[in-house]
Amino acid sequence: MARAERPAGLTVMEKLMGLVLLAIGALAIYYAVEASEALGSYWLLFTGMGCFLAVIGLAVILAKPE
């Protein structure tokens, strides 16, 4: 049985969404660290969320489409 091909636009949008998630995660990390004094103990929470988004974005970018 032959596999059905995925539309090219779907693959491109998947990679673009991964890039957006990676950028949002990186920005969240940067701004959380920069504003750590104003955020108090919450800066660690925002940094963790930013790391989570960045890792998810990187995984989506590196995922091999089947």
C-alpha contacts under 8 A as a table, 3 or more apart, distances in Angstrom:
res1	aa1	res2	aa2	distance
6	R	10	L	6.99
6	R	11	T	7.29
6	R	66	E	7.78
7	P	10	L	5.45
7	P	11	T	6.85
8	A	11	T	5.30
8	A	12	V	6.32
9	G	12	V	5.09
9	G	13	M	6.07
10	L	13	M	5.17
10	L	14	E	6.08
11	T	14	E	5.07
11	T	15	K	6.36
11	T	65	P	7.13
12	V	15	K	5.26
12	V	16	L	6.11
13	M	16	L	4.87
13	M	17	M	5.96
14	E	17	M	5.18
14	E	18	G	6.32
14	E	60	V	7.11
14	E	61	I	7.59
15	K	18	G	5.03
15	K	19	L	6.26
15	K	60	V	6.56
15	K	61	I	5.09
16	L	19	L	5.00
16	L	20	V	6.22
16	L	61	I	7.91
17	M	20	V	5.01
17	M	21	L	6.18
17	M	57	G	7.43
17	M	60	V	7.88
18	G	21	L	5.10
18	G	22	L	6.11
18	G	56	I	7.40
18	G	57	G	4.10
18	G	58	L	6.36
18	G	59	A	7.57
18	G	60	V	5.04
18	G	61	I	5.15
19	L	22	L	5.04
19	L	23	A	6.16
19	L	57	G	6.06
19	L	58	L	7.46
19	L	61	I	6.73
20	V	23	A	5.11
20	V	24	I	6.14
20	V	57	G	7.25
21	L	24	I	5.13
21	L	25	G	6.03
21	L	53	L	5.83
21	L	54	A	6.17
21	L	56	I	7.19
21	L	57	G	4.70
22	L	25	G	5.12
22	L	26	A	6.14
22	L	53	L	6.34
22	L	54	A	4.28
22	L	55	V	7.21
22	L	56	I	7.44
22	L	57	G	4.54
22	L	58	L	6.22
23	A	26	A	5.10
23	A	27	L	6.12
23	A	54	A	7.18
24	I	27	L	5.12
24	I	28	A	6.04
24	I	50	G	7.33
24	I	53	L	7.17
24	I	54	A	7.33
25	G	28	A	5.05
25	G	29	I	6.22
25	G	49	M	7.45
25	G	50	G	4.09
25	G	51	C	6.00
25	G	52	F	7.22
25	G	53	L	4.76
25	G	54	A	4.46
26	A	29	I	5.16
26	A	30	Y	6.18
26	A	50	G	6.32
26	A	51	C	7.41
26	A	54	A	6.25
27	L	30	Y	5.02
27	L	31	Y	6.05
27	L	50	G	7.52
28	A	31	Y	5.35
28	A	32	A	5.91
28	A	46	F	6.83
28	A	47	T	6.64
28	A	49	M	7.72
28	A	50	G	4.94
29	I	32	A	5.20
29	I	33	V	6.18
29	I	46	F	6.99
29	I	47	T	4.78
29	I	48	G	7.79
29	I	50	G	5.05
29	I	51	C	6.81
30	Y	33	V	5.37
30	Y	34	E	6.12
31	Y	34	E	4.94
31	Y	35	A	5.94
32	A	35	A	5.24
32	A	36	S	5.74
32	A	39	L	7.71
32	A	43	W	5.34
32	A	44	L	7.72
32	A	46	F	5.92
32	A	47	T	5.78
33	V	36	S	5.00
33	V	43	W	6.63
33	V	47	T	7.12
34	E	37	E	7.82
35	A	38	A	5.36
35	A	39	L	6.07
35	A	43	W	7.42
36	S	39	L	5.04
36	S	40	G	5.98
36	S	41	S	7.73
36	S	42	Y	7.81
36	S	43	W	5.13
37	E	40	G	5.48
39	L	42	Y	5.41
39	L	43	W	5.40
40	G	43	W	6.27
41	S	44	L	6.40
41	S	45	L	7.92
42	Y	45	L	5.21
42	Y	46	F	6.56
43	W	46	F	5.21
43	W	47	T	6.04
44	L	47	T	5.02
44	L	48	G	6.05
45	L	48	G	5.13
45	L	49	M	6.25
46	F	49	M	5.03
46	F	50	G	6.10
47	T	50	G	5.01
47	T	51	C	6.17
48	G	51	C	5.04
48	G	52	F	6.16
49	M	52	F	5.00
49	M	53	L	6.27
50	G	53	L	5.16
50	G	54	A	6.11
51	C	54	A	5.03
51	C	55	V	6.09
52	F	55	V	5.24
52	F	56	I	6.20
53	L	56	I	5.14
53	L	57	G	6.05
54	A	57	G	5.08
54	A	58	L	6.09
55	V	58	L	5.05
55	V	59	A	6.10
56	I	59	A	5.07
56	I	60	V	6.22
57	G	60	V	5.14
57	G	61	I	6.20
58	L	61	I	5.07
58	L	62	L	6.12
59	A	62	L	5.17
59	A	63	A	5.86
60	V	63	A	5.20
